[in-house]
Amino acid sequence: MNPARTLLICDDEEELAHELGEFFASLGWCVELSVTAEDAIAHLRCGLAPQVLITDLRIGAIDGRQVVAEARALPAAIRPALVIIITGHVMHNVTAADFDSDFLYVKPIDPNDLLDDINSFLARRAVLPSQGQHPPD
């Protein structure tokens, strides 16, 4: 039996969160959406255990850095294998590592590029079954 592919998306741009969620759900991912950092942190603390965490950088009083910090502090068994920061703010000379994340994307985001990077990363970590690749265009 293949492990479920799970994803937590945290973005205060509800339309974007829903679009990304629908895209991944259509490919068989189990998706949880949060529109606040507080909600995402609550999900993580309650044991949601997503393989992938995608969080906006600027999402209110508690920002994406704190969501990432909470995710990274989880026990290894429930810690996301992949953490992605997305932002609508162009930042020069900044890398994903500056936010303790694996990838940093500037909006707008092409979901197919995101999927390709996720699948490649997880395949290298040997946590993704061979299924779930997006269909050819």
N, CA, C and O atoms as a GROMACS GRO file, in nm:
protein
  548
    1MET      N    1   0.085  -0.118   0.000
    1MET     CA    2   0.000   0.000   0.000
    1MET      C    3   0.089   0.124   0.000
    1MET      O    4   0.184   0.133   0.078
    2ASN      N    5   0.059   0.218  -0.087
    2ASN     CA    6   0.136   0.342  -0.097
    2ASN      C    7   0.097   0.438   0.014
    2ASN      O    8  -0.021   0.449   0.048
    3PRO      N    9   0.196   0.507   0.071
    3PRO     CA   10   0.161   0.606   0.172
    3PRO      C   11   0.084   0.722   0.108
    3PRO      O   12   0.106   0.756  -0.008
    4ALA      N   13  -0.006   0.780   0.185
    4ALA     CA   14  -0.084   0.894   0.135
    4ALA      C   15   0.009   1.012   0.118
    4ALA      O   16   0.099   1.036   0.198
    5ARG      N   17  -0.015   1.087   0.012
    5ARG     CA   18   0.059   1.211  -0.010
    5ARG      C   19  -0.024   1.322   0.055
    5ARG      O   20  -0.139   1.344   0.018
    6THR      N   21   0.036   1.390   0.151
    6THR     CA   22  -0.038   1.487   0.229
    6THR      C   23   0.027   1.624   0.222
    6THR      O   24   0.149   1.637   0.212
    7LEU      N   25  -0.056   1.727   0.227
    7LEU     CA   26  -0.012   1.863   0.205
    7LEU      C   27  -0.092   1.958   0.292
    7LEU      O   28  -0.214   1.948   0.300
    8LEU      N   29  -0.022   2.050   0.359
    8LEU     CA   30  -0.086   2.160   0.431
    8LEU      C   31  -0.049   2.288   0.360
    8LEU      O   32   0.069   2.320   0.344
    9ILE      N   33  -0.150   2.363   0.318
    9ILE     CA   34  -0.130   2.492   0.251
    9ILE      C   35  -0.181   2.601   0.345
    9ILE      O   36  -0.295   2.597   0.390
   10CYS      N   37  -0.095   2.698   0.373
   10CYS     CA   38  -0.132   2.811   0.460
   10CYS      C   39  -0.108   2.940   0.382
   10CYS      O   40   0.006   2.977   0.354
   11ASP      N   41  -0.216   3.007   0.347
   11ASP     CA   42  -0.206   3.134   0.274
   11ASP      C   43  -0.331   3.215   0.302
   11ASP      O   44  -0.442   3.162   0.296
   12ASP      N   45  -0.313   3.342   0.333
   12ASP     CA   46  -0.429   3.428   0.360
   12ASP      C   47  -0.498   3.473   0.232
   12ASP      O   48  -0.605   3.533   0.238
   13GLU      N   49  -0.439   3.446   0.117
   13GLU     CA   50  -0.508   3.468  -0.010
   13GLU      C   51  -0.591   3.342  -0.036
   13GLU      O   52  -0.543   3.246  -0.096
   14GLU      N   53  -0.715   3.345   0.012
   14GLU     CA   54  -0.800   3.226   0.009
   14GLU      C   55  -0.815   3.168  -0.131
   14GLU      O   56  -0.815   3.046  -0.148
   15GLU      N   57  -0.828   3.253  -0.231
   15GLU     CA   58  -0.845   3.203  -0.368
   15GLU      C   59  -0.724   3.121  -0.412
   15GLU      O   60  -0.739   3.012  -0.468
   16LEU      N   61  -0.605   3.172  -0.386
   16LEU     CA   62  -0.483   3.099  -0.421
   16LEU      C   63  -0.474   2.968  -0.343
   16LEU      O   64  -0.442   2.864  -0.401
   17ALA      N   65  -0.502   2.972  -0.214
   17ALA     CA   66  -0.498   2.851  -0.132
   17ALA      C   67  -0.593   2.746  -0.188
   17ALA      O   68  -0.557   2.628  -0.200
   18HIS      N   69  -0.714   2.788  -0.222
   18HIS     CA   70  -0.812   2.693  -0.276
   18HIS      C   71  -0.771   2.640  -0.413
   18HIS      O   72  -0.787   2.522  -0.441
   19GLU      N   73  -0.717   2.726  -0.498
   19GLU     CA   74  -0.673   2.682  -0.631
   19GLU      C   75  -0.560   2.579  -0.620
   19GLU      O   76  -0.564   2.475  -0.686
   20LEU      N   77  -0.461   2.607  -0.536
   20LEU     CA   78  -0.353   2.510  -0.516
   20LEU      C   79  -0.406   2.382  -0.455
   20LEU      O   80  -0.368   2.272  -0.495
   21GLY      N   81  -0.495   2.396  -0.357
   21GLY     CA   82  -0.554   2.278  -0.293
   21GLY      C   83  -0.630   2.192  -0.391
   21GLY      O   84  -0.616   2.069  -0.390
   22GLU      N   85  -0.710   2.254  -0.476
   22GLU     CA   86  -0.786   2.178  -0.576
   22GLU      C   87  -0.694   2.111  -0.676
   22GLU      O   88  -0.718   1.997  -0.716
   23PHE      N   89  -0.588   2.180  -0.717
   23PHE     CA   90  -0.491   2.122  -0.810
   23PHE      C   91  -0.431   1.994  -0.753
   23PHE      O   92  -0.430   1.890  -0.818
   24PHE      N   93  -0.381   2.002  -0.629
   24PHE     CA   94  -0.318   1.885  -0.568
   24PHE      C   95  -0.420   1.776  -0.536
   24PHE      O   96  -0.391   1.658  -0.553
   25ALA      N   97  -0.539   1.814  -0.490
   25ALA     CA   98  -0.642   1.715  -0.461
   25ALA      C   99  -0.682   1.639  -0.587
   25ALA      O  100  -0.710   1.519  -0.582
   26SER      N  101  -0.685   1.708  -0.701
   26SER     CA  102  -0.721   1.642  -0.827
   26SER      C  103  -0.618   1.537  -0.868
   26SER      O  104  -0.646   1.451  -0.951
   27LEU      N  105  -0.499   1.545  -0.808
   27LEU     CA  106  -0.392   1.448  -0.838
   27LEU      C  107  -0.380   1.343  -0.727
   27LEU      O  108  -0.283   1.267  -0.724
   28GLY      N  109  -0.475   1.340  -0.637
   28GLY     CA  110  -0.477   1.238  -0.534
   28GLY      C  111  -0.414   1.275  -0.401
   28GLY      O  112  -0.404   1.191  -0.312
   29TRP      N  113  -0.372   1.400  -0.387
   29TRP     CA  114  -0.313   1.443  -0.261
   29TRP      C  115  -0.424   1.466  -0.158
   29TRP      O  116  -0.534   1.509  -0.193
   30CYS      N  117  -0.396   1.439  -0.032
   30CYS     CA  118  -0.483   1.477   0.079
   30CYS      C  119  -0.439   1.617   0.120
   30CYS      O  120  -0.326   1.636   0.163
   31VAL      N  121  -0.529   1.714   0.106
   31VAL     CA  122  -0.494   1.854   0.126
   31VAL      C  123  -0.572   1.914   0.242
   31VAL      O  124  -0.692   1.894   0.254
   32GLU      N  125  -0.502   1.987   0.326
   32GLU     CA  126  -0.563   2.066   0.433
   32GLU      C  127  -0.527   2.212   0.406
   32GLU      O  128  -0.412   2.243   0.376
   33LEU      N  129  -0.626   2.300   0.417
   33LEU     CA  130  -0.603   2.443   0.394
   33LEU      C  131  -0.617   2.521   0.524
   33LEU      O  132  -0.703   2.492   0.607
   34SER      N  133  -0.532   2.621   0.540
   34SER     CA  134  -0.541   2.716   0.650
   34SER      C  135  -0.525   2.855   0.590
   34SER      O  136  -0.441   2.876   0.502
   35VAL      N  137  -0.604   2.950   0.639
   35VAL     CA  138  -0.590   3.087   0.589
   35VAL      C  139  -0.526   3.178   0.694
   35VAL      O  140  -0.511   3.298   0.673
   36THR      N  141  -0.488   3.120   0.807
   36THR     CA  142  -0.413   3.194   0.908
   36THR      C  143  -0.298   3.107   0.958
   36THR      O  144  -0.304   2.984   0.955
   37ALA      N  145  -0.193   3.173   1.003
   37ALA     CA  146  -0.080   3.100   1.060
   37ALA      C  147  -0.123   3.028   1.187
   37ALA      O  148  -0.079   2.916   1.213
   38GLU      N  149  -0.208   3.092   1.265
   38GLU     CA  150  -0.255   3.030   1.389
   38GLU      C  151  -0.324   2.897   1.362
   38GLU      O  152  -0.303   2.800   1.434
   39ASP      N  153  -0.408   2.893   1.258
   39ASP     CA  154  -0.479   2.770   1.223
   39ASP      C  155  -0.380   2.663   1.176
   39ASP      O  156  -0.393   2.547   1.213
   40ALA      N  157  -0.284   2.701   1.094
   40ALA     CA  158  -0.184   2.604   1.047
   40ALA      C  159  -0.105   2.547   1.164
   40ALA      O  160  -0.082   2.426   1.171
   41ILE      N  161  -0.064   2.633   1.255
   41ILE     CA  162   0.011   2.588   1.372
   41ILE      C  163  -0.074   2.494   1.457
   41ILE      O  164  -0.025   2.393   1.507
   42ALA      N  165  -0.202   2.527   1.474
   42ALA     CA  166  -0.291   2.440   1.550
   42ALA      C  167  -0.300   2.302   1.485
   42ALA      O  168  -0.296   2.200   1.555
   43HIS      N  169  -0.312   2.297   1.353
   43HIS     CA  170  -0.316   2.169   1.282
   43HIS      C  171  -0.189   2.089   1.306
   43HIS      O  172  -0.193   1.969   1.333
   44LEU      N  173  -0.075   2.156   1.297
   44LEU     CA  174   0.052   2.088   1.318
   44LEU      C  175   0.064   2.036   1.461
   44LEU      O  176   0.108   1.923   1.482
   45ARG      N  177   0.025   2.116   1.556
   45ARG     CA  178   0.034   2.076   1.698
   45ARG      C  179  -0.061   1.961   1.731
   45ARG      O  180  -0.036   1.884   1.824
   46CYS      N  181  -0.170   1.950   1.654
   46CYS     CA  182  -0.266   1.842   1.679
   46CYS      C  183  -0.228   1.713   1.606
   46CYS      O  184  -0.301   1.614   1.611
   47GLY      N  185  -0.114   1.714   1.538
   47GLY     CA  186  -0.064   1.591   1.476
   47GLY      C  187  -0.104   1.571   1.332
   47GLY      O  188  -0.108   1.457   1.285
   48LEU      N  189  -0.135   1.677   1.258
   48LEU     CA  190  -0.175   1.663   1.118
   48LEU      C  191  -0.071   1.586   1.036
   48LEU      O  192  -0.110   1.501   0.956
   49ALA      N  193   0.056   1.612   1.053
   49ALA     CA  194   0.168   1.540   0.990
   49ALA      C  195   0.166   1.540   0.837
   49ALA      O  196   0.169   1.433   0.776
   50PRO      N  197   0.162   1.658   0.774
   50PRO     CA  198   0.169   1.660   0.627
   50PRO      C  199   0.310   1.629   0.578
   50PRO      O  200   0.408   1.664   0.644
   51GLN      N  201   0.319   1.563   0.463
   51GLN     CA  202   0.450   1.542   0.401
   51GLN      C  203   0.508   1.674   0.356
   51GLN      O  204   0.629   1.698   0.365
   52VAL      N  205   0.420   1.762   0.307
   52VAL     CA  206   0.462   1.890   0.250
   52VAL      C  207   0.385   2.002   0.319
   52VAL      O  208   0.263   1.995   0.338
   53LEU      N  209   0.458   2.106   0.356
   53LEU     CA  210   0.400   2.229   0.410
   53LEU      C  211   0.432   2.341   0.313
   53LEU      O  212   0.548   2.366   0.281
   54ILE      N  213   0.327   2.409   0.267
   54ILE     CA  214   0.344   2.529   0.185
   54ILE      C  215   0.282   2.643   0.265
   54ILE      O  216   0.164   2.639   0.300
   55THR      N  217   0.362   2.745   0.295
   55THR     CA  218   0.309   2.858   0.371
   55THR      C  219   0.352   2.990   0.309
   55THR      O  220   0.465   3.006   0.264
   56ASP      N  221   0.258   3.082   0.310
   56ASP     CA  222   0.288   3.219   0.270
   56ASP      C  223   0.381   3.278   0.374
   56ASP      O  224   0.378   3.239   0.491
   57LEU      N  225   0.463   3.372   0.333
   57LEU     CA  226   0.556   3.436   0.425
   57LEU      C  227   0.485   3.538   0.513
   57LEU      O  228   0.502   3.539   0.635
   58ARG      N  229   0.405   3.623   0.450
   58ARG     CA  230   0.336   3.730   0.524
   58ARG      C  231   0.187   3.697   0.532
   58ARG      O  232   0.113   3.715   0.436
   59ILE      N  233   0.146   3.650   0.648
   59ILE     CA  234   0.007   3.607   0.665
   59ILE      C  235  -0.054   3.660   0.794
   59ILE      O  236  -0.138   3.593   0.855
   60GLY      N  237  -0.014   3.777   0.836
   60GLY     CA  238  -0.074   3.835   0.955
   60GLY      C  239   0.025   3.852   1.068
   60GLY      O  240   0.146   3.858   1.046
   61ALA      N  241  -0.029   3.860   1.188
   61ALA     CA  242   0.053   3.885   1.307
   61ALA      C  243   0.158   3.776   1.327
   61ALA      O  244   0.271   3.805   1.366
   62ILE      N  245   0.120   3.653   1.302
   62ILE     CA  246   0.215   3.541   1.305
   62ILE      C  247   0.246   3.510   1.160
   62ILE      O  248   0.155   3.480   1.082
   63ASP      N  249   0.373   3.516   1.123
   63ASP     CA  250   0.404   3.497   0.981
   63ASP      C  251   0.451   3.356   0.950
   63ASP      O  252   0.459   3.270   1.038
   64GLY      N  253   0.481   3.334   0.824
   64GLY     CA  254   0.520   3.202   0.777
   64GLY      C  255   0.646   3.148   0.843
   64GLY      O  256   0.662   3.026   0.855
   65ARG      N  257   0.733   3.235   0.886
   65ARG     CA  258   0.855   3.189   0.956
   65ARG      C  259   0.819   3.112   1.082
   65ARG      O  260   0.883   3.012   1.115
   66GLN      N  261   0.717   3.159   1.151
   66GLN     CA  262   0.675   3.092   1.273
   66GLN      C  263   0.607   2.958   1.243
   66GLN      O  264   0.621   2.862   1.318
   67VAL      N  265   0.533   2.954   1.132
   67VAL     CA  266   0.473   2.827   1.090
   67VAL      C  267   0.585   2.727   1.059
   67VAL      O  268   0.577   2.611   1.100
   68VAL      N  269   0.687   2.772   0.988
   68VAL     CA  270   0.801   2.685   0.956
   68VAL      C  271   0.871   2.641   1.084
   68VAL      O  272   0.905   2.523   1.097
   69ALA      N  273   0.894   2.732   1.176
   69ALA     CA  274   0.961   2.697   1.302
   69ALA      C  275   0.882   2.590   1.378
   69ALA      O  276   0.941   2.497   1.432
   70GLU      N  277   0.750   2.605   1.383
   70GLU     CA  278   0.666   2.504   1.449
   70GLU      C  279   0.678   2.369   1.379
   70GLU      O  280   0.690   2.266   1.445
   71ALA      N  281   0.676   2.371   1.246
   71ALA     CA  282   0.686   2.246   1.170
   71ALA      C  283   0.822   2.179   1.192
   71ALA      O  284   0.828   2.058   1.211
   72ARG      N  285   0.928   2.257   1.190
   72ARG     CA  286   1.063   2.203   1.209
   72ARG      C  287   1.085   2.150   1.350
   72ARG      O  288   1.170   2.063   1.371
   73ALA      N  289   1.009   2.200   1.448
   73ALA     CA  290   1.024   2.157   1.587
   73ALA      C  291   0.947   2.029   1.621
   73ALA      O  292   0.961   1.975   1.730
   74LEU      N  293   0.866   1.983   1.527
   74LEU     CA  294   0.787   1.862   1.551
   74LEU      C  295   0.876   1.739   1.559
   74LEU      O  296   0.986   1.739   1.504
   75PRO      N  297   0.830   1.636   1.627
   75PRO     CA  298   0.906   1.510   1.627
   75PRO      C  299   0.924   1.460   1.483
   75PRO      O  300   0.837   1.481   1.398
   76ALA      N  301   1.034   1.394   1.458
   76ALA     CA  302   1.068   1.350   1.322
   76ALA      C  303   0.955   1.271   1.255
   76ALA      O  304   0.935   1.284   1.134
   77ALA      N  305   0.883   1.193   1.330
   77ALA     CA  306   0.778   1.108   1.271
   77ALA      C  307   0.663   1.188   1.211
   77ALA      O  308   0.593   1.138   1.122
   78ILE      N  309   0.643   1.311   1.258
   78ILE     CA  310   0.531   1.390   1.206
   78ILE      C  311   0.576   1.522   1.144
   78ILE      O  312   0.493   1.605   1.106
   79ARG      N  313   0.706   1.542   1.134
   79ARG     CA  314   0.761   1.665   1.074
   79ARG      C  315   0.746   1.658   0.923
   79ARG      O  316   0.773   1.553   0.864
   80PRO      N  317   0.704   1.767   0.856
   80PRO     CA  318   0.697   1.766   0.710
   80PRO      C  319   0.834   1.736   0.649
   80PRO      O  320   0.937   1.787   0.695
   81ALA      N  321   0.835   1.654   0.546
   81ALA     CA  322   0.959   1.622   0.475
   81ALA      C  323   1.006   1.740   0.392
   81ALA      O  324   1.125   1.754   0.364
   82LEU      N  325   0.912   1.824   0.353
   82LEU     CA  326   0.941   1.936   0.263
   82LEU      C  327   0.866   2.060   0.310
   82LEU      O  328   0.746   2.054   0.337
   83VAL      N  329   0.937   2.171   0.321
   83VAL     CA  330   0.877   2.298   0.362
   83VAL      C  331   0.903   2.401   0.253
   83VAL      O  332   1.016   2.422   0.209
   84ILE      N  333   0.794   2.466   0.210
   84ILE     CA  334   0.800   2.564   0.102
   84ILE      C  335   0.742   2.695   0.151
   84ILE      O  336   0.634   2.699   0.210
   85ILE      N  337   0.815   2.803   0.126
   85ILE     CA  338   0.766   2.939   0.154
   85ILE      C  339   0.726   3.000   0.020
   85ILE      O  340   0.797   2.990  -0.079
   86ILE      N  341   0.608   3.065   0.020
   86ILE     CA  342   0.565   3.141  -0.097
   86ILE      C  343   0.543   3.285  -0.052
   86ILE      O  344   0.503   3.310   0.061
   87THR      N  345   0.570   3.378  -0.142
   87THR     CA  346   0.553   3.519  -0.107
   87THR      C  347   0.518   3.601  -0.230
   87THR      O  348   0.556   3.567  -0.342
   88GLY      N  349   0.446   3.706  -0.208
   88GLY     CA  350   0.414   3.800  -0.314
   88GLY      C  351   0.511   3.916  -0.318
   88GLY      O  352   0.497   4.007  -0.398
   89HIS      N  353   0.610   3.912  -0.230
   89HIS     CA  354   0.706   4.021  -0.219
   89HIS      C  355   0.841   3.978  -0.274
   89HIS      O  356   0.901   3.882  -0.225
   90VAL      N  357   0.889   4.048  -0.375
   90VAL     CA  358   1.019   4.016  -0.433
   90VAL      C  359   1.127   4.056  -0.334
   90VAL      O  360   1.130   4.169  -0.284
   91MET      N  361   1.214   3.963  -0.307
   91MET     CA  362   1.324   3.987  -0.214
   91MET      C  363   1.454   3.952  -0.285
   91MET      O  364   1.471   3.841  -0.335
   92HIS      N  365   1.546   4.046  -0.288
   92HIS     CA  366   1.672   4.024  -0.356
   92HIS      C  367   1.773   3.961  -0.261
   92HIS      O  368   1.775   3.991  -0.141
   93ASN      N  369   1.857   3.874  -0.317
   93ASN     CA  370   1.964   3.809  -0.240
   93ASN      C  371   1.911   3.731  -0.120
   93ASN      O  372   1.979   3.723  -0.018
   94VAL      N  373   1.794   3.674  -0.132
   94VAL     CA  374   1.735   3.593  -0.027
   94VAL      C  375   1.716   3.452  -0.082
   94VAL      O  376   1.677   3.434  -0.198
   95THR      N  377   1.743   3.354   0.001
   95THR     CA  378   1.726   3.215  -0.042
   95THR      C  379   1.628   3.143   0.051
   95THR      O  380   1.593   3.194   0.158
   96ALA      N  381   1.586   3.026   0.010
   96ALA     CA  382   1.497   2.945   0.093
   96ALA      C  383   1.560   2.917   0.229
   96ALA      O  384   1.492   2.918   0.331
   97ALA      N  385   1.690   2.894   0.230
   97ALA     CA  386   1.759   2.864   0.356
   97ALA      C  387   1.748   2.978   0.456
   97ALA      O  388   1.753   2.954   0.577
   98ASP      N  389   1.732   3.101   0.409
   98ASP     CA  390   1.715   3.215   0.500
   98ASP      C  391   1.588   3.202   0.583
   98ASP      O  392   1.575   3.267   0.687
   99PHE      N  393   1.495   3.121   0.537
   99PHE     CA  394   1.368   3.099   0.607
   99PHE      C  395   1.355   2.957   0.660
   99PHE      O  396   1.247   2.914   0.699
  100ASP      N  397   1.466   2.882   0.661
  100ASP     CA  398   1.469   2.742   0.704
  100ASP      C  399   1.369   2.659   0.623
  100ASP      O  400   1.307   2.566   0.675
  101SER      N  401   1.355   2.694   0.496
  101SER     CA  402   1.266   2.618   0.408
  101SER      C  403   1.348   2.552   0.297
  101SER      O  404   1.466   2.583   0.278
  102ASP      N  405   1.284   2.463   0.226
  102ASP     CA  406   1.352   2.391   0.119
  102ASP      C  407   1.340   2.462  -0.015
  102ASP      O  408   1.428   2.451  -0.100
  103PHE      N  409   1.230   2.534  -0.033
  103PHE     CA  410   1.208   2.611  -0.156
  103PHE      C  411   1.147   2.746  -0.118
  103PHE      O  412   1.078   2.758  -0.017
  104LEU      N  413   1.173   2.845  -0.201
  104LEU     CA  414   1.114   2.978  -0.188
  104LEU      C  415   1.061   3.017  -0.325
  104LEU      O  416   1.136   3.019  -0.423
  105TYR      N  417   0.932   3.046  -0.332
  105TYR     CA  418   0.868   3.086  -0.458
  105TYR      C  419   0.810   3.226  -0.444
  105TYR      O  420   0.757   3.262  -0.339
  106VAL      N  421   0.820   3.303  -0.550
  106VAL     CA  422   0.756   3.433  -0.556
  106VAL      C  423   0.631   3.417  -0.642
  106VAL      O  424   0.635   3.361  -0.752
  107LYS      N  425   0.518   3.467  -0.590
  107LYS     CA  426   0.390   3.460  -0.662
  107LYS      C  427   0.397   3.547  -0.786
  107LYS      O  428   0.465   3.649  -0.783
  108PRO      N  429   0.330   3.513  -0.892
  108PRO     CA  430   0.241   3.399  -0.908
  108PRO      C  431   0.319   3.269  -0.924
  108PRO      O  432   0.432   3.269  -0.973
  109ILE      N  433   0.257   3.161  -0.884
  109ILE     CA  434   0.321   3.030  -0.885
  109ILE      C  435   0.254   2.943  -0.989
  109ILE      O  436   0.131   2.937  -0.997
  110ASP      N  437   0.335   2.875  -1.070
  110ASP     CA  438   0.283   2.776  -1.165
  110ASP      C  439   0.269   2.645  -1.088
  110ASP      O  440   0.370   2.589  -1.044
  111PRO      N  441   0.147   2.594  -1.070
  111PRO     CA  442   0.131   2.472  -0.990
  111PRO      C  443   0.204   2.351  -1.049
  111PRO      O  444   0.247   2.263  -0.974
  112ASN      N  445   0.220   2.346  -1.180
  112ASN     CA  446   0.293   2.234  -1.240
  112ASN      C  447   0.441   2.239  -1.203
  112ASN      O  448   0.502   2.135  -1.177
  113ASP      N  449   0.500   2.359  -1.201
  113ASP     CA  450   0.639   2.373  -1.158
  113ASP      C  451   0.653   2.334  -1.011
  113ASP      O  452   0.747   2.265  -0.972
  114LEU      N  453   0.558   2.378  -0.930
  114LEU     CA  454   0.557   2.344  -0.789
  114LEU      C  455   0.549   2.193  -0.771
  114LEU      O  456   0.625   2.135  -0.692
  115LEU      N  457   0.459   2.130  -0.843
  115LEU     CA  458   0.444   1.985  -0.836
  115LEU      C  459   0.572   1.914  -0.878
  115LEU      O  460   0.615   1.819  -0.812
  116ASP      N  461   0.632   1.958  -0.986
  116ASP     CA  462   0.757   1.896  -1.032
  116ASP      C  463   0.865   1.905  -0.925
  116ASP      O  464   0.934   1.807  -0.899
  117ASP      N  465   0.880   2.022  -0.864
  117ASP     CA  466   0.981   2.038  -0.760
  117ASP      C  467   0.949   1.951  -0.638
  117ASP      O  468   1.039   1.890  -0.580
  118ILE      N  469   0.823   1.946  -0.600
  118ILE     CA  470   0.784   1.863  -0.486
  118ILE      C  471   0.812   1.716  -0.514
  118ILE      O  472   0.874   1.647  -0.433
  119ASN      N  473   0.769   1.669  -0.630
  119ASN     CA  474   0.790   1.528  -0.664
  119ASN      C  475   0.938   1.494  -0.671
  119ASN      O  476   0.979   1.389  -0.622
  120SER      N  477   1.018   1.582  -0.730
  120SER     CA  478   1.163   1.557  -0.739
  120SER      C  479   1.226   1.552  -0.600
  120SER      O  480   1.305   1.462  -0.570
  121PHE      N  481   1.190   1.648  -0.516
  121PHE     CA  482   1.246   1.653  -0.382
  121PHE      C  483   1.208   1.528  -0.303
  121PHE      O  484   1.294   1.464  -0.241
  122LEU      N  485   1.080   1.493  -0.304
  122LEU     CA  486   1.034   1.379  -0.227
  122LEU      C  487   1.089   1.248  -0.282
  122LEU      O  488   1.118   1.155  -0.206
  123ALA      N  489   1.103   1.239  -0.413
  123ALA     CA  490   1.160   1.118  -0.473
  123ALA      C  491   1.304   1.100  -0.426
  123ALA      O  492   1.348   0.989  -0.397
  124ARG      N  493   1.378   1.210  -0.420
  124ARG     CA  494   1.516   1.202  -0.369
  124ARG      C  495   1.517   1.158  -0.224
  124ARG      O  496   1.611   1.092  -0.180
  125ARG      N  497   1.416   1.195  -0.150
  125ARG     CA  498   1.406   1.156  -0.009
  125ARG      C  499   1.342   1.018   0.006
  125ARG      O  500   1.330   0.966   0.117
  126ALA      N  501   1.300   0.959  -0.106
  126ALA     CA  502   1.238   0.826  -0.108
  126ALA      C  503   1.113   0.818  -0.021
  126ALA      O  504   1.090   0.718   0.047
  127VAL      N  505   1.031   0.924  -0.024
  127VAL     CA  506   0.907   0.922   0.052
  127VAL      C  507   0.785   0.932  -0.039
  127VAL      O  508   0.672   0.934   0.010
  128LEU      N  509   0.806   0.938  -0.169
  128LEU     CA  510   0.693   0.954  -0.260
  128LEU      C  511   0.682   0.830  -0.348
  128LEU      O  512   0.780   0.790  -0.410
  129PRO      N  513   0.564   0.768  -0.355
  129PRO     CA  514   0.546   0.657  -0.447
  129PRO      C  515   0.559   0.707  -0.590
  129PRO      O  516   0.547   0.827  -0.615
  130SER      N  517   0.582   0.618  -0.683
  130SER     CA  518   0.601   0.657  -0.824
  130SER      C  519   0.474   0.713  -0.885
  130SER      O  520   0.481   0.780  -0.988
  131GLN      N  521   0.359   0.689  -0.824
  131GLN     CA  522   0.235   0.746  -0.876
  131GLN      C  523   0.226   0.893  -0.838
  131GLN      O  524   0.304   0.941  -0.756
  132GLY      N  525   0.132   0.962  -0.897
  132GLY     CA  526   0.106   1.098  -0.857
  132GLY      C  527   0.174   1.203  -0.942
  132GLY      O  528   0.158   1.322  -0.916
  133GLN      N  529   0.248   1.163  -1.043
  133GLN     CA  530   0.305   1.261  -1.133
  133GLN      C  531   0.191   1.328  -1.207
  133GLN      O  532   0.091   1.263  -1.237
  134HIS      N  533   0.206   1.454  -1.236
  134HIS     CA  534   0.095   1.522  -1.305
  134HIS      C  535   0.088   1.471  -1.448
  134HIS      O  536   0.190   1.436  -1.507
  135PRO      N  537  -0.032   1.468  -1.504
  135PRO     CA  538  -0.049   1.418  -1.639
  135PRO      C  539   0.022   1.509  -1.740
  135PRO      O  540   0.037   1.628  -1.716
  136PRO      N  541   0.064   1.450  -1.852
  136PRO     CA  542   0.128   1.533  -1.954
  136PRO      C  543   0.031   1.639  -2.006
  136PRO      O  544  -0.090   1.617  -2.013
  137ASP      N  545   0.086   1.755  -2.041
  137ASP     CA  546   0.000   1.864  -2.093
  137ASP      C  547  -0.056   1.830  -2.228
  137ASP      O  548  -0.129   1.909  -2.287
   0.00000   0.00000   0.00000
